[in-house]
């Protein structure tokens, strides 16, 4: 029976400012997306109500369900740190669409109907997250750090 010892140094546990910044952005985006999809679209407006809103914008109603799923799945992926770059890239057109949807309400998000400043900021935040990656404490980096080679853990 062979025992494998994984060596870890204190330096491996040091988190850079860049990693911490990416993590805070990832968690913030994840929480906002979950709040906006699961709570706002599903609980407050309901999915049929969200569908009706999309149709009032001239969009096909089924797009509401696609957007809901994209926001919810990306929110979970960001919180957990799984496929962060991909989730962020896929969010950009969804968030740009939200910017378009709120364009007629003016700049300030506090305006009636919500303005475009907040959705535009979220679009840019998703683009930045796609560029900088997952940061620290990401589930995907934990899985990728353990590899199996020739039957040995290395």
OpenMM code with the backbone's topology and positions (N, CA, C; nanometers):
from openmm import Vec3, app, unit

residues = "UNK UNK UNK UNK UNK UNK UNK UNK UNK UNK UNK UNK UNK UNK UNK UNK UNK UNK UNK UNK UNK UNK UNK UNK UNK UNK UNK UNK UNK UNK UNK UNK UNK UNK UNK UNK UNK UNK UNK UNK UNK UNK UNK UNK UNK UNK UNK UNK UNK UNK UNK UNK UNK UNK UNK UNK UNK UNK UNK UNK UNK UNK UNK UNK UNK UNK UNK UNK UNK UNK UNK UNK UNK UNK UNK UNK UNK UNK UNK UNK UNK UNK UNK UNK UNK UNK UNK UNK UNK UNK UNK UNK UNK UNK UNK UNK UNK UNK UNK UNK UNK UNK UNK UNK UNK UNK UNK UNK UNK UNK UNK UNK UNK UNK UNK UNK UNK UNK UNK UNK UNK UNK UNK UNK UNK UNK UNK UNK UNK UNK UNK UNK UNK UNK UNK UNK UNK UNK UNK UNK UNK UNK UNK UNK UNK UNK UNK UNK UNK UNK UNK UNK UNK UNK".split()
positions = [
    Vec3(0.0843, -0.1170, 0.0000),
    Vec3(0.0000, 0.0000, 0.0000),
    Vec3(0.0892, 0.1237, 0.0000),
    Vec3(0.0646, 0.2129, -0.0948),
    Vec3(0.1436, 0.3337, -0.1073),
    Vec3(0.0646, 0.4514, -0.0529),
    Vec3(0.1299, 0.5342, 0.0271),
    Vec3(0.0676, 0.6541, 0.0809),
    Vec3(0.1285, 0.7749, 0.0129),
    Vec3(0.0444, 0.8635, -0.0355),
    Vec3(0.0911, 0.9855, -0.1011),
    Vec3(0.0700, 1.1025, -0.0066),
    Vec3(0.1716, 1.1821, 0.0094),
    Vec3(0.1632, 1.2990, 0.0957),
    Vec3(0.1624, 1.4229, 0.0070),
    Vec3(0.0627, 1.5061, 0.0253),
    Vec3(0.0581, 1.6324, -0.0466),
    Vec3(0.1280, 1.7383, 0.0369),
    Vec3(0.2292, 1.7998, -0.0202),
    Vec3(0.3030, 1.9028, 0.0527),
    Vec3(0.2427, 2.0389, 0.0212),
    Vec3(0.2196, 2.1171, 0.1237),
    Vec3(0.1706, 2.2523, 0.1070),
    Vec3(0.2588, 2.3451, 0.1880),
    Vec3(0.2901, 2.4572, 0.1305),
    Vec3(0.3692, 2.5571, 0.2022),
    Vec3(0.2790, 2.6733, 0.2392),
    Vec3(0.3275, 2.7538, 0.3299),
    Vec3(0.2505, 2.8714, 0.3714),
    Vec3(0.2324, 2.9663, 0.2537),
    Vec3(0.3290, 2.9693, 0.1616),
    Vec3(0.3191, 3.0575, 0.0459),
    Vec3(0.2026, 3.0204, -0.0446),
    Vec3(0.1637, 2.8937, -0.0483),
    Vec3(0.0518, 2.8516, -0.1311),
    Vec3(-0.0807, 2.9058, -0.0794),
    Vec3(-0.0853, 2.9478, 0.0441),
    Vec3(-0.2090, 2.9973, 0.1033),
    Vec3(-0.2177, 3.1493, 0.1014),
    Vec3(-0.1169, 3.2155, 0.0505),
    Vec3(-0.1186, 3.3613, 0.0419),
    Vec3(-0.2020, 3.4014, -0.0795),
    Vec3(-0.2933, 3.4920, -0.0581),
    Vec3(-0.3814, 3.5380, -0.1651),
    Vec3(-0.3424, 3.6805, -0.2019),
    Vec3(-0.3188, 3.7014, -0.3295),
    Vec3(-0.2779, 3.8340, -0.3767),
    Vec3(-0.3972, 3.9293, -0.3780),
    Vec3(-0.3686, 4.0555, -0.3875),
    Vec3(-0.4751, 4.1560, -0.3986),
    Vec3(-0.5584, 4.1313, -0.5240),
    Vec3(-0.4905, 4.0930, -0.6318),
    Vec3(-0.5612, 4.0663, -0.7574),
    Vec3(-0.6589, 3.9495, -0.7425),
    Vec3(-0.6124, 3.8434, -0.6765),
    Vec3(-0.7013, 3.7282, -0.6540),
    Vec3(-0.8190, 3.7665, -0.5650),
    Vec3(-0.7918, 3.8428, -0.4616),
    Vec3(-0.8975, 3.8862, -0.3713),
    Vec3(-0.9976, 3.9756, -0.4446),
    Vec3(-0.9467, 4.0666, -0.5258),
    Vec3(-1.0348, 4.1540, -0.6043),
    Vec3(-1.1235, 4.0755, -0.6992),
    Vec3(-1.0649, 3.9766, -0.7674),
    Vec3(-1.1422, 3.8930, -0.8595),
    Vec3(-1.2483, 3.8136, -0.7839),
    Vec3(-1.2134, 3.7674, -0.6650),
    Vec3(-1.3078, 3.6902, -0.5835),
    Vec3(-1.4245, 3.7765, -0.5371),
    Vec3(-1.3955, 3.8952, -0.4897),
    Vec3(-1.5014, 3.9856, -0.4431),
    Vec3(-1.5937, 4.0212, -0.5590),
    Vec3(-1.5371, 4.0502, -0.6753),
    Vec3(-1.6190, 4.0802, -0.7930),
    Vec3(-1.7052, 3.9590, -0.8298),
    Vec3(-1.6454, 3.8409, -0.8289),
    Vec3(-1.7176, 3.7176, -0.8638),
    Vec3(-1.8345, 3.6932, -0.7687),
    Vec3(-1.8077, 3.7045, -0.6387),
    Vec3(-1.9152, 3.6842, -0.5405),
    Vec3(-2.0239, 3.7907, -0.5535),
    Vec3(-1.9834, 3.9153, -0.5722),
    Vec3(-2.0810, 4.0234, -0.5872),
    Vec3(-2.1709, 4.0033, -0.7078),
    Vec3(-2.1101, 3.9720, -0.8223),
    Vec3(-2.1890, 3.9461, -0.9428),
    Vec3(-2.2814, 3.8254, -0.9237),
    Vec3(-2.2292, 3.7206, -0.8615),
    Vec3(-2.3110, 3.6013, -0.8385),
    Vec3(-2.4327, 3.6310, -0.7532),
    Vec3(-2.4129, 3.7027, -0.6446),
    Vec3(-2.5243, 3.7378, -0.5553),
    Vec3(-2.6259, 3.8260, -0.6262),
    Vec3(-2.5773, 3.9261, -0.6994),
    Vec3(-2.6677, 4.0171, -0.7712),
    Vec3(-2.7488, 3.9405, -0.8752),
    Vec3(-2.6823, 3.8517, -0.9493),
    Vec3(-2.7536, 3.7758, -1.0526),
    Vec3(-2.8577, 3.6818, -0.9924),
    Vec3(-2.8248, 3.6187, -0.8818),
    Vec3(-2.9227, 3.5314, -0.8166),
    Vec3(-3.0400, 3.6120, -0.7616),
    Vec3(-3.0103, 3.7264, -0.7031),
    Vec3(-3.1178, 3.8113, -0.6511),
    Vec3(-3.2068, 3.8600, -0.7652),
    Vec3(-3.1454, 3.8940, -0.8764),
    Vec3(-3.2207, 3.9488, -0.9892),
    Vec3(-3.2996, 3.8409, -1.0627),
    Vec3(-3.2484, 3.7193, -1.0640),
    Vec3(-3.3188, 3.6132, -1.1362),
    Vec3(-3.4124, 3.5357, -1.0441),
    Vec3(-3.3565, 3.4663, -0.9472),
    Vec3(-3.4373, 3.3784, -0.8627),
    Vec3(-3.5370, 3.4578, -0.7788),
    Vec3(-3.4923, 3.5668, -0.7171),
    Vec3(-3.5847, 3.6421, -0.6325),
    Vec3(-3.6756, 3.7337, -0.7151),
    Vec3(-3.6165, 3.8239, -0.7929),
    Vec3(-3.6972, 3.9248, -0.8616),
    Vec3(-3.7839, 3.8640, -0.9728),
    Vec3(-3.7216, 3.7891, -1.0642),
    Vec3(-3.7968, 3.7372, -1.1793),
    Vec3(-3.8890, 3.6210, -1.1419),
    Vec3(-3.8436, 3.5342, -1.0527),
    Vec3(-3.9224, 3.4156, -1.0190),
    Vec3(-4.0248, 3.4437, -0.9090),
    Vec3(-3.9832, 3.5114, -0.8016),
    Vec3(-4.0700, 3.5310, -0.6856),
    Vec3(-4.1550, 3.6577, -0.6973),
    Vec3(-4.0904, 3.7711, -0.7251),
    Vec3(-4.1639, 3.8984, -0.7246),
    Vec3(-4.2488, 3.9147, -0.8503),
    Vec3(-4.1857, 3.9123, -0.9674),
    Vec3(-4.2590, 3.9350, -1.0923),
    Vec3(-4.3238, 3.8078, -1.1461),
    Vec3(-4.2758, 3.6926, -1.1061),
    Vec3(-4.3098, 3.5594, -1.1581),
    Vec3(-4.2617, 3.5477, -1.3026),
    Vec3(-4.2380, 3.4265, -1.3455),
    Vec3(-4.1891, 3.4064, -1.4828),
    Vec3(-4.2930, 3.4481, -1.5872),
    Vec3(-4.4233, 3.4209, -1.5671),
    Vec3(-4.5215, 3.4718, -1.6638),
    Vec3(-4.5242, 3.6253, -1.6673),
    Vec3(-4.5075, 3.6890, -1.5526),
    Vec3(-4.5010, 3.8357, -1.5498),
    Vec3(-4.3773, 3.8884, -1.6207),
    Vec3(-4.2651, 3.8197, -1.6027),
    Vec3(-4.1413, 3.8573, -1.6720),
    Vec3(-4.1586, 3.8379, -1.8219),
    Vec3(-4.2258, 3.7292, -1.8605),
    Vec3(-4.2533, 3.7039, -2.0023),
    Vec3(-4.3373, 3.8174, -2.0609),
    Vec3(-4.4377, 3.8610, -1.9879),
    Vec3(-4.5231, 3.9708, -2.0347),
    Vec3(-4.4429, 4.0995, -2.0510),
    Vec3(-4.3500, 4.1250, -1.9580),
    Vec3(-4.2648, 4.2443, -1.9696),
    Vec3(-4.1791, 4.2361, -2.0953),
    Vec3(-4.1193, 4.1200, -2.1208),
    Vec3(-4.0367, 4.1040, -2.2409),
    Vec3(-4.1208, 4.1275, -2.3665),
    Vec3(-4.2420, 4.0745, -2.3673),
    Vec3(-4.3305, 4.0939, -2.4818),
    Vec3(-4.3681, 4.2411, -2.4992),
    Vec3(-4.3807, 4.3151, -2.3879),
    Vec3(-4.4125, 4.4586, -2.3973),
    Vec3(-4.2976, 4.5367, -2.4608),
    Vec3(-4.1779, 4.4793, -2.4560),
    Vec3(-4.0620, 4.5414, -2.5205),
    Vec3(-4.0509, 4.5026, -2.6683),
    Vec3(-4.1397, 4.4121, -2.7116),
    Vec3(-4.1357, 4.3658, -2.8490),
    Vec3(-4.0506, 4.2412, -2.8681),
    Vec3(-4.0088, 4.1800, -2.7582),
    Vec3(-3.9282, 4.0579, -2.7649),
    Vec3(-4.0175, 3.9357, -2.7563),
    Vec3(-3.9759, 3.8243, -2.8143),
    Vec3(-4.0534, 3.7005, -2.7965),
    Vec3(-4.0561, 3.6611, -2.6487),
    Vec3(-4.1690, 3.6154, -2.6007),
    Vec3(-4.1858, 3.5837, -2.4592),
    Vec3(-4.0901, 3.4785, -2.4069),
    Vec3(-4.0544, 3.3808, -2.4896),
    Vec3(-3.9665, 3.2734, -2.4422),
    Vec3(-3.8284, 3.3235, -2.4028),
    Vec3(-3.7900, 3.4399, -2.4525),
    Vec3(-3.6590, 3.4971, -2.4179),
    Vec3(-3.6505, 3.5226, -2.2671),
    Vec3(-3.7633, 3.5514, -2.2028),
    Vec3(-3.7647, 3.5740, -2.0577),
    Vec3(-3.7132, 3.4513, -1.9836),
    Vec3(-3.7496, 3.3330, -2.0303),
    Vec3(-3.7066, 3.2086, -1.9657),
    Vec3(-3.5583, 3.1816, -1.9915),
    Vec3(-3.5132, 3.2159, -2.1099),
    Vec3(-3.3709, 3.2015, -2.1436),
    Vec3(-3.2871, 3.2942, -2.0566),
    Vec3(-3.3316, 3.4182, -2.0426),
    Vec3(-3.2596, 3.5157, -1.9607),
    Vec3(-3.2608, 3.4734, -1.8141),
    Vec3(-3.3766, 3.4276, -1.7659),
    Vec3(-3.3849, 3.3797, -1.6282),
    Vec3(-3.2849, 3.2675, -1.6043),
    Vec3(-3.2830, 3.1683, -1.6922),
    Vec3(-3.1917, 3.0545, -1.6772),
    Vec3(-3.0465, 3.0993, -1.6850),
    Vec3(-3.0151, 3.1875, -1.7786),
    Vec3(-2.8772, 3.2359, -1.7937),
    Vec3(-2.8315, 3.3081, -1.6675),
    Vec3(-2.9162, 3.3960, -1.6139),
    Vec3(-2.8792, 3.4715, -1.4938),
    Vec3(-2.8660, 3.3798, -1.3728),
    Vec3(-2.9590, 3.2875, -1.3564),
    Vec3(-2.9554, 3.1978, -1.2398),
    Vec3(-2.8356, 3.1034, -1.2469),
    Vec3(-2.8140, 3.0399, -1.3607),
    Vec3(-2.7018, 2.9463, -1.3741),
    Vec3(-2.5675, 3.0175, -1.3626),
    Vec3(-2.5572, 3.1337, -1.4248),
    Vec3(-2.4326, 3.2105, -1.4150),
    Vec3(-2.4105, 3.2582, -1.2718),
    Vec3(-2.5173, 3.2965, -1.2036),
    Vec3(-2.5051, 3.3386, -1.0642),
    Vec3(-2.4490, 3.2279, -0.9764),
    Vec3(-2.5019, 3.1076, -0.9925),
    Vec3(-2.4505, 2.9930, -0.9162),
    Vec3(-2.3065, 2.9616, -0.9557),
    Vec3(-2.2774, 2.9640, -1.0853),
    Vec3(-2.1416, 2.9350, -1.1325),
    Vec3(-2.0413, 3.0348, -1.0753),
    Vec3(-2.0791, 3.1611, -1.0726),
    Vec3(-1.9895, 3.2639, -1.0190),
    Vec3(-1.9688, 3.2459, -0.8690),
    Vec3(-2.0760, 3.2217, -0.7957),
    Vec3(-2.0611, 3.2025, -0.6513),
    Vec3(-1.9709, 3.0845, -0.6185),
    Vec3(-1.9878, 2.9758, -0.6918),
    Vec3(-1.9088, 2.8558, -0.6661),
    Vec3(-1.7687, 2.8628, -0.7262),
    Vec3(-1.7528, 2.9456, -0.8273),
    Vec3(-1.6236, 2.9538, -0.8932),
    Vec3(-1.6044, 2.8436, -0.9954),
    Vec3(-1.7071, 2.8176, -1.0752),
    Vec3(-1.7028, 2.7134, -1.1773),
    Vec3(-1.7262, 2.7778, -1.3142),
    Vec3(-1.6352, 2.7543, -1.4072),
    Vec3(-1.6466, 2.8098, -1.5437),
    Vec3(-1.6750, 2.9596, -1.5401),
    Vec3(-1.5977, 3.0303, -1.4581),
    Vec3(-1.6211, 3.1728, -1.4337),
    Vec3(-1.6059, 3.2562, -1.5611),
    Vec3(-1.4995, 3.2329, -1.6354),
    Vec3(-1.4788, 3.3115, -1.7581),
    Vec3(-1.5911, 3.2871, -1.8587),
    Vec3(-1.6283, 3.1621, -1.8775),
    Vec3(-1.7352, 3.1283, -1.9712),
    Vec3(-1.8682, 3.1889, -1.9262),
    Vec3(-1.9019, 3.1732, -1.7993),
    Vec3(-2.0273, 3.2293, -1.7473),
    Vec3(-2.0301, 3.3807, -1.7653),
    Vec3(-1.9182, 3.4454, -1.7386),
    Vec3(-1.9108, 3.5912, -1.7521),
    Vec3(-1.9265, 3.6337, -1.8973),
    Vec3(-1.8613, 3.5619, -1.9880),
    Vec3(-1.8740, 3.5939, -2.1308),
    Vec3(-2.0177, 3.5755, -2.1795),
    Vec3(-2.0823, 3.4688, -2.1352),
    Vec3(-2.2200, 3.4439, -2.1770),
    Vec3(-2.3172, 3.5464, -2.1189),
    Vec3(-2.2798, 3.6076, -2.0074),
    Vec3(-2.3651, 3.7092, -1.9459),
    Vec3(-2.3627, 3.8420, -2.0200),
    Vec3(-2.2545, 3.8704, -2.0880),
    Vec3(-2.2390, 4.0024, -2.1506),
    Vec3(-2.3559, 4.0366, -2.2428),
    Vec3(-2.3973, 3.9490, -2.3365),
    Vec3(-2.5129, 3.9871, -2.4198),
    Vec3(-2.6431, 3.9972, -2.3401),
    Vec3(-2.6583, 3.9159, -2.2367),
    Vec3(-2.7793, 3.9234, -2.1531),
    Vec3(-2.7852, 4.0583, -2.0818),
    Vec3(-2.6727, 4.0980, -2.0228),
    Vec3(-2.6682, 4.2256, -1.9505),
    Vec3(-2.6729, 4.3452, -2.0453),
    Vec3(-2.6134, 4.3315, -2.1628),
    Vec3(-2.6242, 4.4383, -2.2634),
    Vec3(-2.7704, 4.4522, -2.3066),
    Vec3(-2.8413, 4.3396, -2.3150),
    Vec3(-2.9841, 4.3441, -2.3463),
    Vec3(-3.0635, 4.4145, -2.2373),
    Vec3(-3.0245, 4.3939, -2.1116),
    Vec3(-3.0907, 4.4648, -2.0011),
    Vec3(-3.0635, 4.6151, -2.0101),
    Vec3(-2.9433, 4.6500, -2.0518),
    Vec3(-2.9100, 4.7921, -2.0714),
    Vec3(-3.0016, 4.8511, -2.1779),
    Vec3(-3.0178, 4.7784, -2.2886),
    Vec3(-3.1075, 4.8226, -2.3954),
    Vec3(-3.2514, 4.8349, -2.3443),
    Vec3(-3.2969, 4.7382, -2.2668),
    Vec3(-3.4345, 4.7377, -2.2178),
    Vec3(-3.4640, 4.8579, -2.1288),
    Vec3(-3.3629, 4.9059, -2.0585),
    Vec3(-3.3816, 5.0192, -1.9670),
    Vec3(-3.3416, 5.1526, -2.0286),
    Vec3(-3.2987, 5.1524, -2.1537),
    Vec3(-3.2460, 5.2725, -2.2182),
    Vec3(-3.3480, 5.3859, -2.2201),
    Vec3(-3.4724, 5.3549, -2.2526),
    Vec3(-3.5764, 5.4585, -2.2642),
    Vec3(-3.6090, 5.5257, -2.1309),
    Vec3(-3.5684, 5.4637, -2.0198),
    Vec3(-3.5980, 5.5203, -1.8873),
    Vec3(-3.4957, 5.6236, -1.8437),
    Vec3(-3.3960, 5.6471, -1.9258),
    Vec3(-3.2940, 5.7461, -1.8909),
    Vec3(-3.1760, 5.6834, -1.8201),
    Vec3(-3.0850, 5.7691, -1.7783),
    Vec3(-2.9580, 5.7243, -1.7221),
    Vec3(-2.9725, 5.6649, -1.5826),
    Vec3(-3.0365, 5.7346, -1.4899),
    Vec3(-3.0409, 5.6914, -1.3508),
    Vec3(-3.1290, 5.5690, -1.3298),
    Vec3(-3.0768, 5.4725, -1.2594),
    Vec3(-3.1536, 5.3510, -1.2326),
    Vec3(-3.2682, 5.3780, -1.1350),
    Vec3(-3.2629, 5.4906, -1.0647),
    Vec3(-3.3721, 5.5271, -0.9732),
    Vec3(-3.4903, 5.5886, -1.0477),
    Vec3(-3.4773, 5.6130, -1.1774),
    Vec3(-3.5882, 5.6654, -1.2574),
    Vec3(-3.7011, 5.5624, -1.2640),
    Vec3(-3.8189, 5.6088, -1.2964),
    Vec3(-3.9312, 5.5187, -1.3169),
    Vec3(-3.8957, 5.4221, -1.4302),
    Vec3(-3.9105, 5.2929, -1.4059),
    Vec3(-3.8738, 5.1924, -1.5052),
    Vec3(-3.7277, 5.1536, -1.4998),
    Vec3(-3.6500, 5.2197, -1.4158),
    Vec3(-3.5082, 5.1868, -1.4024),
    Vec3(-3.4285, 5.2331, -1.5227),
    Vec3(-3.3266, 5.3117, -1.4999),
    Vec3(-3.2412, 5.3599, -1.6084),
    Vec3(-3.1364, 5.2582, -1.6472),
    Vec3(-3.0457, 5.3011, -1.7351),
    Vec3(-2.9484, 5.2077, -1.7910),
    Vec3(-2.8138, 5.2066, -1.7197),
    Vec3(-2.7923, 5.2932, -1.6190),
    Vec3(-2.6596, 5.2987, -1.5556),
    Vec3(-2.6216, 5.1672, -1.4866),
    Vec3(-2.7114, 5.1062, -1.4138),
    Vec3(-2.6821, 4.9835, -1.3396),
    Vec3(-2.6612, 4.8630, -1.4323),
    Vec3(-2.7509, 4.8392, -1.5290),
    Vec3(-2.7251, 4.7269, -1.6204),
    Vec3(-2.5949, 4.7448, -1.7002),
    Vec3(-2.5631, 4.8690, -1.7371),
    Vec3(-2.4377, 4.8922, -1.8090),
    Vec3(-2.3184, 4.8599, -1.7193),
    Vec3(-2.3242, 4.9014, -1.5938),
    Vec3(-2.2156, 4.8694, -1.5001),
    Vec3(-2.2003, 4.7182, -1.4851),
    Vec3(-2.3113, 4.6448, -1.4730),
    Vec3(-2.3042, 4.4991, -1.4608),
    Vec3(-2.2456, 4.4353, -1.5869),
    Vec3(-2.2778, 4.4914, -1.7039),
    Vec3(-2.2204, 4.4423, -1.8287),
    Vec3(-2.0690, 4.4570, -1.8262),
    Vec3(-2.0217, 4.5742, -1.7852),
    Vec3(-1.8772, 4.5988, -1.7772),
    Vec3(-1.8119, 4.5115, -1.6701),
    Vec3(-1.8797, 4.4916, -1.5584),
    Vec3(-1.8259, 4.4056, -1.4520),
    Vec3(-1.8113, 4.2623, -1.5005),
    Vec3(-1.9079, 4.2135, -1.5783),
    Vec3(-1.8985, 4.0783, -1.6335),
    Vec3(-1.7822, 4.0680, -1.7311),
    Vec3(-1.7594, 4.1727, -1.8098),
    Vec3(-1.6463, 4.1730, -1.9030),
    Vec3(-1.5140, 4.1685, -1.8267),
    Vec3(-1.5039, 4.2455, -1.7195),
    Vec3(-1.3823, 4.2450, -1.6376),
    Vec3(-1.3622, 4.1078, -1.5744),
    Vec3(-1.4688, 4.0475, -1.5232),
    Vec3(-1.4584, 3.9145, -1.4621),
    Vec3(-1.4094, 3.8123, -1.5646),
    Vec3(-1.4573, 3.8225, -1.6871),
    Vec3(-1.4120, 3.7308, -1.7923),
    Vec3(-1.2632, 3.7482, -1.8191),
    Vec3(-1.2142, 3.8696, -1.8080),
    Vec3(-1.0722, 3.8960, -1.8335),
    Vec3(-0.9821, 3.8502, -1.7192),
    Vec3(-1.0256, 3.8697, -1.5938),
    Vec3(-0.9359, 3.8416, -1.4806),
    Vec3(-0.9530, 3.7021, -1.4212),
    Vec3(-1.0614, 3.6329, -1.4539),
    Vec3(-1.0788, 3.4968, -1.4051),
    Vec3(-1.1428, 3.4882, -1.2687),
    Vec3(-1.1318, 3.3685, -1.2087),
    Vec3(-1.2105, 3.3372, -1.0890),
    Vec3(-1.1552, 3.3894, -0.9575),
    Vec3(-1.0275, 3.4157, -0.9485),
    Vec3(-0.9711, 3.4599, -0.8211),
    Vec3(-0.9500, 3.3439, -0.7255),
    Vec3(-0.9609, 3.3725, -0.5981),
    Vec3(-0.9353, 3.2724, -0.4932),
    Vec3(-1.0638, 3.1988, -0.4560),
    Vec3(-1.0471, 3.0885, -0.3846),
    Vec3(-1.1569, 3.0109, -0.3291),
    Vec3(-1.2597, 2.9691, -0.4339),
    Vec3(-1.2127, 2.9335, -0.5515),
    Vec3(-1.3009, 2.8875, -0.6588),
    Vec3(-1.3002, 2.7356, -0.6618),
    Vec3(-1.4168, 2.6784, -0.6716),
    Vec3(-1.4289, 2.5333, -0.6748),
    Vec3(-1.3516, 2.4737, -0.7919),
    Vec3(-1.3569, 2.5380, -0.9061),
    Vec3(-1.2877, 2.4861, -1.0240),
    Vec3(-1.1369, 2.4805, -1.0053),
    Vec3(-1.0784, 2.5800, -0.9409),
    Vec3(-0.9335, 2.5777, -0.9201),
    Vec3(-0.8944, 2.4680, -0.8217),
    Vec3(-0.9823, 2.4357, -0.7278),
    Vec3(-0.9553, 2.3260, -0.6330),
    Vec3(-0.9540, 2.1925, -0.7064),
    Vec3(-1.0502, 2.1745, -0.7959),
    Vec3(-1.0585, 2.0498, -0.8714),
    Vec3(-0.9396, 2.0373, -0.9659),
    Vec3(-0.9023, 2.1460, -1.0304),
    Vec3(-0.7919, 2.1425, -1.1262),
    Vec3(-0.6557, 2.1293, -1.0601),
    Vec3(-0.6444, 2.1599, -0.9319),
    Vec3(-0.5146, 2.1538, -0.8652),
    Vec3(-0.4739, 2.0109, -0.8291),
    Vec3(-0.5675, 1.9189, -0.8324),
    Vec3(-0.5370, 1.7787, -0.8038),
    Vec3(-0.5475, 1.7017, -0.9352),
    Vec3(-0.4364, 1.6485, -0.9811),
    Vec3(-0.4374, 1.5746, -1.1074),
    Vec3(-0.3920, 1.4316, -1.0837),
    Vec3(-0.4418, 1.3447, -1.1650),
    Vec3(-0.4062, 1.2037, -1.1545),
    Vec3(-0.3146, 1.1689, -1.2711),
    Vec3(-0.1920, 1.1268, -1.2402),
    Vec3(-0.0975, 1.0915, -1.3452),
    Vec3(-0.0414, 0.9519, -1.3204),
    Vec3(-0.0535, 0.8674, -1.4191),
    Vec3(-0.0026, 0.7302, -1.4107),
    Vec3(-0.0418, 0.6624, -1.2800),
    Vec3(-0.1633, 0.6864, -1.2366),
    Vec3(-0.2120, 0.6190, -1.1173),
    Vec3(-0.1625, 0.6789, -0.9871),
    Vec3(-0.0857, 0.7873, -0.9956),
    Vec3(-0.0339, 0.8511, -0.8749),
    Vec3(-0.0898, 0.9911, -0.8619),
    Vec3(-0.1163, 1.0302, -0.7439),
    Vec3(-0.1633, 1.1650, -0.7155),
    Vec3(-0.0426, 1.2559, -0.7133),
    Vec3(-0.0446, 1.3621, -0.7936),
    Vec3(0.0690, 1.4536, -0.7952),
    Vec3(0.0241, 1.5968, -0.7904),
] * unit.nanometer
topology = app.Topology()
chain = topology.addChain("A")
for resn in residues:
    res = topology.addResidue(resn, chain)
    for name in ("N", "CA", "C"):
        topology.addAtom(name, app.Element.getBySymbol(name[0]), res)
